[in-house]
Amino acid sequence: MGNKVSKLAILTKGIIKENPSLVLLLGTCPTLATTSSAINGAGMGISAMAVLICSNIVISLLAKIIPDKVRIPCYIVVIAGFVTLVQFLLQAFVNSLYESLGLFIPLIVVNCIILGRAEMFASKNGVVDSALDGIGMGLGFTLSLTFIGAIRELLGAGTIFGFALPWISEHPMMIIALAPGGFFVYACAIAIVNTIISSNGGKPRDGFGCSSCAMSGSCGTEGCSVDVSKLEKIEIKKGAEA
Amino acid sequence: MGHYLTILVGIILVNNYVLAQFLGICPFLGVSKKLDSAIGMGIAVIFVMLLATAATWPIMGILNYFEIGYLQTIVFILVIAALVQFVEMVMKKFLPALHKSLGVYLPLITTNCAVLGVCISNIDEGYNYLEALVNSLGAGIGFLIAMIIFSGMRRKLEGNTDIPVAFQGVPITMVAAAILSLAFMGFGGLVG
């Protein structure tokens, strides 16, 4: 809290400025896989948000106790514990969602957003700030997933949240709801966001940044980019060691 | 024998992990810029998938025996992480040449969703040990094939100046992935 960032800024930055899936391009797998309908996207987003908030709180509390060398495995255990809880809750109360998200619920564990926030934010900040960060990032993730899901559902099946729309539902474009449509709609969403960023004088991401590695957290820097150039650097370093 | 072939072809072409099931998208997009690294990453993924399945399938039996199957997620991710770390250490000590070409990718895929995904889906599908191993091999090969094709596509994209401004960079790469995924949909119905 020494850097005087207001609580509101922490809360809102995840929603727009640092939206995890549309601006930071993190968590691409669930963004593509669970957005075949708006309900699925929202369900995935809310599940991930619940895990993110809880793990952020617990990790910020434990940050001083966990030894630095084993911090990543410790974070993973905390996250996996909460994912198991969410899995139980979904199975008990919204079984239909549990069935349709399937494999992607346990895979929240390896969602780079959650591990990334644990390493970059929760381990360095207080409990309240970490919780707010979790809420903001989680909301940003949920909103973008719901948005992409709604577009894919509208074009692919002609429905919105399950309600059929008059003319469109008679002429659905099936392909949008299938795998290629996922890539395509996500591409268009990023293109729109990039245009908005450039028109505001910003610079859109030109690489896949941290999304290329689930261990994004462990590299520590905000602008980390494990692309080929970095891999080569690691290679050279390893070569020098050997 | 035919049964195993069905699983293998099904997972490589029809239900390709990257292009049909969206697993392992992160390395698929991140490390496919150059053919060399794409192949290295693909082989490392095959290796880790086989290893992780070989380890986690028996562990699920143990968990079920004690009726604590719900600990699957926690146990699997820890086992995979520890295993990969261990293999990297062994490789560095005894097979330095292999470590130099594959070792770089190993820490990156410790917590790759495709690896955890294949382990969990092997259990969910109710495969026996051999079927599980074949399934993981196929998933890895499918990943490697997708990586190689996609790195070729990206080389064509690079330096192309006809791309609309909004789509330059990441979005056009995703559109290319969409087209590749569309091509792989043609394999649908190949195996019953």
Interface residues (C-beta under 8 A of the other chain):
Chain A: L25 T28 C29 L32 A33 P73 I76 V77 A80 G81 V83 T84 Q87 F88 G102 L103 P106 L107 V109 V110 N111 C112 L115 I175 L178 A179 P180 G181 G182 F183 F184 Y186 A187 C188 I190 A191 I192 N194 T195 S198 P204 R205 D206 G207 F208 S211 S212 C213 A214 M215 V226 D227 V228 L231 I234 E235 K238 G239 A242
Chain B: L19 A20 Q21 F22 L23 G24 I25 C26 P27 L29 G30 V31 K33 K34 S37 Y70 L71 Q72 T73 I74 I77 L78 A81 A82 P96 H99 K100 G103 V104 Y105 P107 L108 T110 T111 N112 C113 L116 G117 I120 S121 D124 V165 A166 F167 G169 V170 P171 I172 T173 M174 V175 A177 A178 I179 S181 L182 M185
